[in-house]
Amino acid sequence: MSPLDTAVEIWLLDTRRASARALELCRQVASQPEHERAARYRQARDGRNLYLGHGLARMATARHCQMDPRELQWCCDDRSKPSWGNAPFAFSLSHSGDFVALALAGPGAAIGVDIQEMSPRIDANRIANYALSPEECTVLDHSEGAARQRRFFQLWVLREAGLKASGEGIFTAPKAASALPLPAPECWIQAAKLGSPMIWTRLLNAPEGYCAALAILAAKPPKLSVIYQTPEAIEALLA
């Protein structure tokens, strides 16, 4: 029995702490398509984050299936949702600012994770008008200042995580799709308004200045625990 049969691992990698050795190790386990994708980024940081995120996913998964991380076959469906072609474990990746978030779950799971830097440069009003539902925009209208900005990012990561889990894209989802009601911290809540009664979401403990959320498809309230990997565990994995 795998520990991931009853838990979801959350890995939050601060890319600023990643050593040159860690980056090189991630490069070494990447496939040719991953190298080509990293090379297409205009910003060096984006390519670096891709290597670190994909390398983290490979090595975290390899721990559970006792495989060489280079042997894991990175696949994407027609909506760019990643999966392993030759390993049963489910995963989801997200990166924003200086952080990469990885969620890793057991065989058969459908999960989504999202992390967003709450940057003041992001125009929450403009994005909300075309990316959030009318119901979510109404909730935002009852908030002001920093509280409004935080509420926007909470809704954004919950939507993104839930739609990743379901396989839907955030910009292709129906306009009425809503992440409301907001879950209490570290509690699962049914997010049926995102399009399916099987979507369950929760807000994650995120680094200062960030919001993060996790979602899973399940017929009943998930009994999965959430295991946060420490920065030291991440550094050891990438050493």
Backbone as CSV, one residue per row, in Angstrom:
resi,resn,N_x,N_y,N_z,CA_x,CA_y,CA_z,C_x,C_y,C_z
1,MET,0.842,-1.199,0.000,0.000,0.000,0.000,0.876,1.248,0.000
2,SER,0.584,2.180,-0.881,1.354,3.411,-0.976,0.817,4.445,0.000
3,PRO,1.695,5.269,0.592,1.210,6.380,1.432,0.266,7.309,0.678
4,LEU,0.385,7.332,-0.650,-0.461,8.215,-1.445,-1.859,7.650,-1.668
5,ASP,-2.135,6.464,-1.141,-3.502,5.948,-1.192,-4.412,6.714,-0.238
6,THR,-3.818,7.335,0.775,-4.614,8.033,1.789,-4.190,9.487,1.978
7,ALA,-3.331,9.986,1.109,-2.822,11.351,1.291,-2.457,11.970,-0.043
8,VAL,-2.376,13.285,-0.047,-1.834,14.041,-1.176,-0.600,14.768,-0.668
9,GLU,0.508,14.619,-1.381,1.719,15.351,-1.011,1.714,16.714,-1.697
10,ILE,2.058,17.730,-0.940,2.196,19.089,-1.476,3.655,19.507,-1.329
11,TRP,4.255,19.840,-2.457,5.639,20.310,-2.479,5.628,21.760,-2.948
12,LEU,6.081,22.679,-2.109,6.159,24.097,-2.456,7.633,24.482,-2.534
13,LEU,8.129,24.603,-3.746,9.548,24.850,-3.978,9.812,26.330,-4.191
14,ASP,10.618,26.903,-3.315,11.093,28.273,-3.499,12.289,28.204,-4.437
15,THR,12.097,28.628,-5.672,13.152,28.460,-6.674,14.389,29.285,-6.352
16,ARG,14.244,30.295,-5.495,15.410,31.096,-5.109,16.372,30.289,-4.254
17,ARG,15.862,29.229,-3.592,16.705,28.387,-2.748,17.331,27.234,-3.517
18,ALA,16.914,27.048,-4.752,17.421,25.923,-5.536,18.873,26.187,-5.945
19,SER,19.726,25.238,-5.669,21.150,25.385,-5.981,21.402,25.115,-7.461
20,ALA,22.589,25.486,-7.908,22.992,25.195,-9.283,23.016,23.686,-9.516
21,ARG,23.400,22.926,-8.491,23.409,21.468,-8.606,21.995,20.936,-8.782
22,ALA,21.033,21.498,-8.035,19.649,21.051,-8.152,19.116,21.315,-9.561
23,LEU,19.418,22.496,-10.099,18.977,22.831,-11.447,19.595,21.889,-12.470
24,GLU,20.879,21.590,-12.321,21.538,20.695,-13.261,20.958,19.284,-13.172
25,LEU,20.639,18.832,-11.974,20.021,17.517,-11.812,18.670,17.472,-12.518
26,CYS,17.898,18.553,-12.395,16.597,18.614,-13.059,16.752,18.628,-14.577
27,ARG,17.786,19.300,-15.055,18.051,19.283,-16.486,18.381,17.865,-16.969
28,GLN,19.143,17.142,-16.165,19.597,15.814,-16.560,18.454,14.805,-16.675
29,VAL,17.402,14.982,-15.880,16.306,14.013,-15.918,15.210,14.430,-16.892
30,ALA,15.331,15.603,-17.527,14.309,16.095,-18.449,14.380,15.357,-19.781
31,SER,13.242,15.257,-20.432,13.170,14.641,-21.756,13.473,15.688,-22.824
32,GLN,13.673,15.241,-24.059,13.965,16.174,-25.146,12.830,17.184,-25.356
33,PRO,11.553,16.751,-25.348,10.478,17.756,-25.486,10.483,18.797,-24.367
34,GLU,10.891,18.401,-23.173,10.970,19.362,-22.066,12.106,20.356,-22.306
35,HIS,13.233,19.872,-22.815,14.333,20.780,-23.159,13.869,21.782,-24.218
36,GLU,13.140,21.294,-25.217,12.685,22.171,-26.301,11.698,23.205,-25.778
37,ARG,10.820,22.787,-24.877,9.854,23.731,-24.318,10.554,24.787,-23.483
38,ALA,11.531,24.386,-22.662,12.260,25.350,-21.836,12.989,26.372,-22.704
39,ALA,13.508,25.922,-23.840,14.271,26.809,-24.721,13.385,27.857,-25.391
40,ARG,12.070,27.582,-25.468,11.169,28.537,-26.138,10.804,29.723,-25.258
41,TYR,11.043,29.643,-23.953,10.709,30.759,-23.075,11.632,31.954,-23.340
42,ARG,11.059,33.130,-23.344,11.862,34.341,-23.541,12.617,34.711,-22.272
43,GLN,11.981,34.493,-21.117,12.613,34.828,-19.845,13.346,33.611,-19.292
44,ALA,14.613,33.805,-18.922,15.417,32.698,-18.411,14.783,32.086,-17.160
45,ARG,14.147,32.937,-16.330,13.530,32.423,-15.097,12.434,31.418,-15.400
46,ASP,11.674,31.646,-16.475,10.588,30.734,-16.811,11.123,29.365,-17.218
47,GLY,12.191,29.364,-18.006,12.800,28.088,-18.378,13.384,27.375,-17.183
48,ARG,14.000,28.147,-16.277,14.563,27.569,-15.062,13.455,26.963,-14.206
49,ASN,12.337,27.675,-14.068,11.232,27.155,-13.266,10.627,25.899,-13.882
50,LEU,10.596,25.835,-15.219,10.095,24.622,-15.858,10.977,23.432,-15.495
51,TYR,12.287,23.596,-15.619,13.192,22.493,-15.267,13.013,22.078,-13.808
52,LEU,12.930,23.061,-12.920,12.814,22.738,-11.495,11.471,22.066,-11.189
53,GLY,10.396,22.562,-11.786,9.089,21.970,-11.536,8.978,20.562,-12.086
54,HIS,9.389,20.388,-13.330,9.316,19.065,-13.940,10.268,18.089,-13.253
55,GLY,11.451,18.584,-12.896,12.399,17.716,-12.191,11.872,17.309,-10.830
56,LEU,11.258,18.256,-10.123,10.661,17.946,-8.826,9.580,16.877,-8.982
57,ALA,8.715,17.035,-10.000,7.645,16.056,-10.230,8.227,14.681,-10.538
58,ARG,9.255,14.640,-11.355,9.875,13.359,-11.706,10.476,12.672,-10.481
59,MET,11.236,13.427,-9.705,11.953,12.795,-8.592,11.023,12.456,-7.428
60,ALA,9.988,13.280,-7.199,9.025,12.961,-6.148,8.227,11.713,-6.509
61,THR,7.859,11.587,-7.792,7.126,10.400,-8.229,8.017,9.170,-8.185
62,ALA,9.255,9.322,-8.629,10.180,8.184,-8.677,10.391,7.578,-7.297
63,ARG,10.304,8.367,-6.248,10.447,7.837,-4.884,9.396,6.787,-4.591
64,HIS,8.183,6.988,-5.134,7.067,6.093,-4.810,6.987,4.874,-5.726
65,CYS,7.443,5.005,-6.956,7.322,3.868,-7.878,8.652,3.183,-8.141
66,GLN,9.703,3.621,-7.430,11.017,2.990,-7.524,11.494,2.910,-8.976
67,MET,11.422,4.025,-9.657,11.900,4.126,-11.027,12.981,5.187,-11.118
68,ASP,13.783,5.092,-12.134,14.695,6.167,-12.468,13.831,7.329,-12.979
69,PRO,13.986,8.545,-12.439,13.135,9.666,-12.877,13.225,9.939,-14.370
70,ARG,14.336,9.567,-15.001,14.482,9.776,-16.446,13.599,8.835,-17.247
71,GLU,13.154,7.739,-16.625,12.334,6.754,-17.331,10.851,7.135,-17.358
72,LEU,10.450,8.078,-16.510,9.045,8.485,-16.473,8.688,9.210,-17.768
73,GLN,7.588,8.804,-18.369,7.161,9.361,-19.653,6.173,10.503,-19.420
74,TRP,6.617,11.720,-19.699,5.779,12.910,-19.525,4.805,13.002,-20.695
75,CYS,3.513,12.993,-20.394,2.488,13.074,-21.428,1.549,14.241,-21.131
76,CYS,0.908,14.755,-22.171,-0.103,15.801,-22.015,-1.295,15.464,-22.898
77,ASP,-2.504,15.719,-22.374,-3.685,15.499,-23.194,-3.916,16.720,-24.084
78,ASP,-5.047,16.730,-24.803,-5.279,17.825,-25.747,-5.556,19.162,-25.073
79,ARG,-5.705,19.156,-23.731,-5.859,20.409,-22.989,-4.629,20.723,-22.147
80,SER,-3.536,20.030,-22.478,-2.223,20.252,-21.843,-2.161,19.795,-20.394
81,LYS,-3.103,18.931,-19.964,-3.034,18.392,-18.616,-1.998,17.278,-18.586
82,PRO,-0.970,17.387,-17.714,0.109,16.399,-17.730,-0.234,15.132,-16.951
83,SER,0.424,14.056,-17.336,0.300,12.775,-16.635,1.524,11.941,-16.976
84,TRP,1.702,10.855,-16.250,2.775,9.920,-16.556,2.231,8.825,-17.466
85,GLY,2.947,8.533,-18.536,2.516,7.487,-19.447,2.810,6.096,-18.958
86,ASN,3.722,5.974,-17.977,4.128,4.645,-17.525,4.190,4.524,-16.002
87,ALA,3.464,5.381,-15.299,3.394,5.292,-13.833,1.987,5.685,-13.405
88,PRO,1.427,5.024,-12.385,0.019,5.246,-12.035,-0.254,6.486,-11.206
89,PHE,0.775,7.129,-10.688,0.549,8.245,-9.773,0.095,9.500,-10.517
90,ALA,-0.818,10.238,-9.871,-1.362,11.466,-10.459,-0.611,12.670,-9.890
91,PHE,-0.454,13.709,-10.717,0.220,14.913,-10.236,-0.338,16.134,-10.943
92,SER,-0.075,17.285,-10.337,-0.438,18.571,-10.929,0.633,19.572,-10.547
93,LEU,0.967,20.453,-11.474,2.021,21.445,-11.267,1.493,22.851,-11.508
94,SER,2.076,23.802,-10.787,1.762,25.214,-11.011,2.976,26.032,-10.599
95,HIS,3.220,27.133,-11.268,4.279,28.026,-10.790,3.876,29.474,-10.998
96,SER,4.313,30.303,-10.083,4.025,31.732,-10.127,5.104,32.437,-9.313
97,GLY,5.591,33.534,-9.831,6.637,34.244,-9.105,7.840,33.355,-8.883
98,ASP,8.254,33.230,-7.628,9.435,32.432,-7.289,9.081,31.032,-6.800
99,PHE,7.810,30.642,-6.861,7.418,29.347,-6.298,6.841,28.401,-7.346
100,VAL,7.161,27.126,-7.148,6.576,26.027,-7.899,5.778,25.184,-6.913
101,ALA,4.546,24.836,-7.269,3.716,23.963,-6.435,3.489,22.650,-7.164
102,LEU,3.703,21.549,-6.446,3.455,20.207,-6.962,2.498,19.491,-6.028
103,ALA,1.442,18.905,-6.584,0.554,18.017,-5.835,0.729,16.615,-6.407
104,LEU,0.931,15.636,-5.543,1.179,14.261,-5.970,0.216,13.350,-5.224
105,ALA,-0.529,12.524,-5.983,-1.550,11.659,-5.385,-1.438,10.252,-5.950
106,GLY,-2.243,9.354,-5.371,-2.169,7.947,-5.707,-2.846,7.594,-7.015
107,PRO,-2.759,6.317,-7.398,-3.328,5.838,-8.658,-4.817,6.150,-8.773
108,GLY,-5.207,6.602,-9.953,-6.619,6.844,-10.229,-7.140,8.193,-9.798
109,ALA,-6.336,8.960,-9.075,-6.799,10.272,-8.596,-6.810,11.277,-9.744
110,ALA,-7.711,12.240,-9.650,-7.739,13.371,-10.578,-7.604,14.624,-9.725
111,ILE,-6.465,15.287,-9.812,-6.171,16.403,-8.919,-5.754,17.633,-9.708
112,GLY,-5.812,18.768,-9.050,-5.340,20.017,-9.621,-4.779,20.889,-8.513
113,VAL,-3.695,21.580,-8.784,-3.121,22.510,-7.812,-2.841,23.820,-8.527
114,ASP,-2.952,24.911,-7.796,-2.619,26.208,-8.373,-2.025,27.094,-7.301
115,ILE,-1.012,27.859,-7.691,-0.413,28.855,-6.808,-0.288,30.145,-7.589
116,GLN,-0.558,31.274,-6.928,-0.462,32.578,-7.579,0.189,33.574,-6.632
117,GLU,1.139,34.320,-7.171,1.714,35.439,-6.424,0.699,36.568,-6.400
118,MET,0.424,37.094,-5.215,-0.542,38.193,-5.097,0.141,39.519,-5.421
119,SER,0.551,39.635,-6.654,1.307,40.808,-7.085,0.401,42.021,-7.226
120,PRO,0.803,43.176,-6.707,0.004,44.403,-6.870,-0.019,44.867,-8.323
121,ARG,0.881,44.321,-9.149,0.903,44.693,-10.569,-0.259,44.063,-11.344
122,ILE,-0.880,43.027,-10.766,-1.986,42.365,-11.455,-3.262,43.166,-11.265
123,ASP,-3.916,43.471,-12.355,-5.161,44.237,-12.334,-6.320,43.285,-12.072
124,ALA,-6.657,43.111,-10.795,-7.702,42.163,-10.414,-9.049,42.511,-11.029
125,ASN,-9.357,43.790,-11.112,-10.643,44.211,-11.671,-10.780,43.801,-13.133
126,ARG,-9.735,44.028,-13.901,-9.784,43.712,-15.326,-9.917,42.205,-15.539
127,ILE,-9.112,41.420,-14.801,-9.151,39.964,-14.977,-10.482,39.406,-14.500
128,ALA,-10.985,39.935,-13.380,-12.242,39.427,-12.828,-13.386,39.580,-13.825
129,ASN,-13.376,40.657,-14.579,-14.484,40.928,-15.488,-14.626,39.881,-16.582
130,TYR,-13.488,39.263,-16.991,-13.618,38.270,-18.067,-13.305,36.843,-17.612
131,ALA,-12.709,36.686,-16.415,-12.319,35.338,-15.990,-13.178,34.784,-14.862
132,LEU,-13.856,35.639,-14.098,-14.689,35.170,-12.993,-16.165,35.229,-13.383
133,SER,-16.961,34.479,-12.636,-18.400,34.449,-12.895,-19.068,35.704,-12.330
134,PRO,-20.280,36.010,-12.780,-21.011,37.149,-12.196,-21.173,37.006,-10.685
135,GLU,-21.411,35.791,-10.199,-21.564,35.577,-8.762,-20.272,35.915,-8.022
136,GLU,-19.143,35.487,-8.565,-17.858,35.773,-7.930,-17.558,37.266,-7.973
137,CYS,-17.883,37.917,-9.071,-17.661,39.364,-9.165,-18.506,40.124,-8.146
138,THR,-19.710,39.641,-7.878,-20.562,40.278,-6.871,-19.926,40.185,-5.492
139,VAL,-19.347,39.037,-5.177,-18.653,38.873,-3.897,-17.482,39.839,-3.804
140,LEU,-16.731,39.982,-4.899,-15.607,40.916,-4.903,-16.073,42.348,-4.678
141,ASP,-17.224,42.682,-5.226,-17.740,44.047,-5.097,-18.034,44.429,-3.644
142,HIS,-18.152,43.424,-2.773,-18.400,43.692,-1.356,-17.102,43.743,-0.537
143,SER,-15.970,43.715,-1.221,-14.672,43.814,-0.548,-13.922,45.022,-1.092
144,GLU,-12.992,45.518,-0.313,-12.212,46.668,-0.734,-10.742,46.478,-0.386
145,GLY,-9.881,47.202,-1.105,-8.467,47.252,-0.780,-7.789,45.900,-0.787
146,ALA,-6.959,45.670,0.246,-6.182,44.436,0.338,-7.084,43.214,0.466
147,ALA,-8.220,43.375,1.166,-9.147,42.248,1.328,-9.726,41.838,-0.024
148,ARG,-10.024,42.807,-0.863,-10.549,42.512,-2.190,-9.507,41.786,-3.035
149,GLN,-8.264,42.277,-2.981,-7.187,41.657,-3.747,-6.977,40.209,-3.322
150,ARG,-6.990,39.969,-2.014,-6.794,38.606,-1.515,-7.972,37.713,-1.919
151,ARG,-9.184,38.227,-1.810,-10.363,37.444,-2.185,-10.317,37.067,-3.667
152,PHE,-9.863,38.010,-4.487,-9.732,37.718,-5.919,-8.793,36.538,-6.147
153,PHE,-7.633,36.568,-5.497,-6.666,35.487,-5.715,-7.160,34.162,-5.135
154,GLN,-7.884,34.202,-4.038,-8.469,32.968,-3.506,-9.426,32.342,-4.515
155,LEU,-10.292,33.162,-5.088,-11.224,32.662,-6.093,-10.471,32.147,-7.321
156,TRP,-9.433,32.874,-7.708,-8.669,32.490,-8.900,-8.026,31.117,-8.726
157,VAL,-7.327,30.893,-7.597,-6.628,29.609,-7.428,-7.619,28.461,-7.225
158,LEU,-8.738,28.717,-6.562,-9.744,27.667,-6.391,-10.341,27.276,-7.736
159,ARG,-10.655,28.257,-8.566,-11.169,27.966,-9.913,-10.144,27.176,-10.715
160,GLU,-8.925,27.667,-10.725,-7.882,27.037,-11.536,-7.629,25.599,-11.081
161,ALA,-7.516,25.384,-9.776,-7.274,24.031,-9.271,-8.439,23.103,-9.603
162,GLY,-9.670,23.594,-9.385,-10.843,22.770,-9.657,-10.976,22.417,-11.121
163,LEU,-10.719,23.375,-12.001,-10.849,23.124,-13.431,-9.696,22.277,-13.962
164,LYS,-8.523,22.367,-13.327,-7.431,21.458,-13.678,-7.817,20.019,-13.330
165,ALA,-8.400,19.830,-12.152,-8.784,18.484,-11.727,-9.817,17.879,-12.668
166,SER,-10.744,18.704,-13.129,-11.810,18.216,-14.003,-11.368,18.093,-15.449
167,GLY,-10.218,18.696,-15.781,-9.739,18.675,-17.154,-10.224,19.834,-17.983
168,GLU,-10.960,20.748,-17.372,-11.480,21.926,-18.071,-10.453,23.052,-17.962
169,GLY,-10.446,23.957,-18.910,-9.549,25.106,-18.855,-10.251,26.293,-18.233
170,ILE,-9.491,27.159,-17.544,-10.114,28.271,-16.837,-10.760,29.267,-17.807
171,PHE,-10.226,29.382,-19.017,-10.788,30.327,-19.973,-11.822,29.676,-20.897
172,THR,-11.947,28.341,-20.831,-12.949,27.656,-21.649,-14.128,27.180,-20.807
173,ALA,-14.057,27.372,-19.490,-15.162,26.971,-18.619,-16.359,27.891,-18.841
174,PRO,-17.565,27.396,-18.579,-18.753,28.253,-18.710,-18.628,29.502,-17.836
175,LYS,-19.137,30.630,-18.315,-19.017,31.882,-17.589,-19.646,31.800,-16.208
176,ALA,-20.674,30.961,-16.053,-21.357,30.851,-14.763,-20.611,29.989,-13.762
177,ALA,-19.554,29.269,-14.197,-18.802,28.410,-13.281,-18.243,29.240,-12.135
178,SER,-18.445,28.764,-10.908,-18.081,29.554,-9.725,-17.397,28.682,-8.688
179,ALA,-16.349,29.229,-8.046,-15.647,28.523,-6.977,-16.301,28.740,-5.619
180,LEU,-17.374,29.489,-5.576,-18.071,29.758,-4.319,-18.900,28.557,-3.886
181,PRO,-19.122,28.410,-2.568,-18.625,29.249,-1.474,-17.156,28.973,-1.172
182,LEU,-16.500,29.970,-0.598,-15.101,29.798,-0.239,-14.971,28.805,0.914
183,PRO,-14.026,27.873,0.826,-13.843,26.933,1.932,-13.134,27.583,3.109
184,ALA,-13.391,27.061,4.304,-12.599,27.476,5.464,-11.164,26.983,5.262
185,PRO,-10.173,27.639,5.866,-8.785,27.215,5.682,-8.595,25.736,6.002
186,GLU,-7.895,25.044,5.115,-7.524,23.641,5.298,-8.726,22.703,5.421
187,CYS,-9.843,23.083,4.829,-11.037,22.232,4.844,-11.498,21.980,3.406
188,TRP,-11.907,20.739,3.117,-12.482,20.418,1.820,-13.899,20.961,1.743
189,ILE,-14.277,21.444,0.558,-15.653,21.870,0.330,-16.061,21.445,-1.075
190,GLN,-17.321,21.065,-1.224,-17.818,20.662,-2.527,-17.975,21.895,-3.416
191,ALA,-17.370,21.846,-4.592,-17.387,22.993,-5.502,-18.230,22.658,-6.724
192,ALA,-19.482,22.283,-6.481,-20.363,21.825,-7.566,-20.603,22.895,-8.616
193,LYS,-20.483,24.182,-8.221,-20.736,25.263,-9.173,-19.645,25.386,-10.232
194,LEU,-18.555,24.630,-10.059,-17.525,24.602,-11.094,-17.881,23.628,-12.216
195,GLY,-19.041,22.980,-12.088,-19.509,22.145,-13.191,-19.727,20.689,-12.872
196,SER,-19.318,20.251,-11.663,-19.511,18.851,-11.304,-19.613,18.724,-9.789
197,PRO,-20.551,17.901,-9.289,-20.631,17.680,-7.844,-19.459,16.879,-7.311
198,MET,-18.611,16.384,-8.214,-17.455,15.589,-7.786,-16.212,16.437,-7.529
199,ILE,-16.291,17.750,-7.786,-15.133,18.613,-7.546,-15.126,19.068,-6.093
200,TRP,-14.024,18.785,-5.398,-13.826,19.231,-4.014,-12.559,20.075,-3.974
201,THR,-12.635,21.219,-3.300,-11.493,22.135,-3.262,-11.130,22.482,-1.819
202,ARG,-9.914,22.962,-1.657,-9.472,23.486,-0.363,-8.352,24.481,-0.593
203,LEU,-8.302,25.511,0.253,-7.188,26.454,0.241,-6.014,25.831,0.973
204,LEU,-4.819,26.086,0.481,-3.611,25.538,1.081,-2.863,26.602,1.875
205,ASN,-2.032,26.146,2.792,-1.114,27.053,3.472,-0.057,27.481,2.460
206,ALA,-0.070,28.730,2.083,0.834,29.228,1.047,1.883,30.154,1.656
207,PRO,3.013,30.318,0.981,4.022,31.266,1.456,3.462,32.681,1.513
208,GLU,4.114,33.526,2.291,3.691,34.927,2.405,3.652,35.576,1.028
209,GLY,2.525,36.252,0.738,2.386,36.926,-0.539,1.840,36.053,-1.652
210,TYR,1.420,34.833,-1.319,0.895,33.900,-2.323,-0.430,33.316,-1.850
211,CYS,-1.218,32.846,-2.813,-2.414,32.042,-2.544,-2.244,30.721,-3.281
212,ALA,-2.756,29.640,-2.685,-2.658,28.334,-3.323,-3.886,27.511,-2.977
213,ALA,-4.264,26.623,-3.882,-5.441,25.776,-3.676,-5.199,24.404,-4.282
214,LEU,-5.932,23.433,-3.754,-5.880,22.041,-4.206,-7.297,21.593,-4.515
215,ALA,-7.458,20.770,-5.546,-8.767,20.214,-5.888,-8.618,18.747,-6.251
216,ILE,-9.690,17.992,-6.039,-9.704,16.572,-6.387,-11.112,16.192,-6.813
217,LEU,-11.214,15.246,-7.720,-12.511,14.703,-8.104,-12.824,13.498,-7.226
218,ALA,-13.962,13.526,-6.570,-14.348,12.427,-5.680,-15.862,12.398,-5.541
219,ALA,-16.409,11.183,-5.445,-17.861,11.041,-5.303,-18.325,11.414,-3.897
220,LYS,-17.424,11.279,-2.909,-17.744,11.583,-1.516,-16.712,12.563,-0.969
221,PRO,-16.990,13.185,0.176,-15.985,14.080,0.764,-14.644,13.369,0.914
222,PRO,-13.587,13.923,0.380,-12.284,13.261,0.441,-11.824,13.043,1.882
223,LYS,-11.294,11.861,2.136,-10.708,11.563,3.438,-9.185,11.666,3.379
224,LEU,-8.711,12.171,2.258,-7.273,12.299,2.084,-6.702,13.369,3.014
225,SER,-5.607,13.049,3.648,-4.876,14.068,4.392,-3.933,14.782,3.433
226,VAL,-3.500,15.964,3.801,-2.573,16.746,2.985,-1.248,16.821,3.720
227,ILE,-0.206,16.309,3.084,1.125,16.272,3.687,1.989,17.343,3.025
228,TYR,2.416,18.326,3.810,3.290,19.368,3.293,4.742,18.936,3.458
229,GLN,5.458,18.883,2.356,6.879,18.573,2.425,7.650,19.829,2.839
230,THR,8.624,19.654,3.716,9.388,20.797,4.229,10.411,21.266,3.185
231,PRO,10.851,22.520,3.306,11.918,22.975,2.402,13.144,22.085,2.482
232,GLU,13.432,21.558,3.678,14.602,20.679,3.835,14.414,19.386,3.059
233,ALA,13.174,18.849,3.066,12.903,17.623,2.318,13.046,17.856,0.814
234,ILE,12.632,19.031,0.368,12.755,19.362,-1.047,14.225,19.485,-1.432
235,GLU,15.007,20.160,-0.588,16.426,20.315,-0.867,17.126,18.958,-0.886
236,ALA,16.728,18.055,0.023,17.332,16.721,0.066,16.985,15.937,-1.195
237,LEU,15.741,16.080,-1.674,15.319,15.363,-2.867,16.113,15.828,-4.075
238,LEU,16.400,17.122,-4.146,17.093,17.695,-5.296,18.608,17.769,-5.112
239,ALA,19.111,17.179,-4.029,20.560,17.253,-3.745,21.341,16.323,-4.657
